[in-house]
Each structure stands twice: as C-alpha cells, then as structure tokens.
C-alpha cells in the first residue's frame, strides 16, 4: 500500500518546516487558496519537499516547490509517491 500525504499532514509540515500555523481542517477546506496567502513561499515549500524526500527515499519532480496551491502540491506529491511505491 502506498503512502498518501493528507492536508492534515501538509499543515503539520507547514508548521514544522516554515513556522506557518494553520489549522489542518482549515487547510483541508481551502485547498485552492494560494500558498502565498498562508505566508508560505517557495523556500518554505522546498523545506517540505526535502522532508518528504528524506522520509520516503524518493525524489520529487523538479519545481515541486513552485506549486501554487495545496491541492496542486498534494496531487503532485501523491502521484509521485504512488508511482514510486513509497
């Protein structure tokens, strides 16, 4: 069974890697709100990508940190993890 990154886990990673405090339920309800509205920039996303790569031992696609919204980020990460069998 492959791993799936949830909005709740993304909210925790945003807090852990970038100091962005968002309630997991709020993030889950607002997946199309741009990351910049949460105060998360590409450098913060890069930290989240690095954490995921280390955790799962598989590289994320180039420019993953440039995903504009949580929905796009989750889709890209989960598609990558599904294909890698992580």
Buried (B, 14 or more C-beta within 10 A) or exposed (E): EEBEBBBEBBBBBBEEBBEBEBEBEEBBEBBEBEBEEBEBEBEBBBBBBEEBBEEBEEEBEEEBBEBBBBBBBBBBBBEBBEEBEB
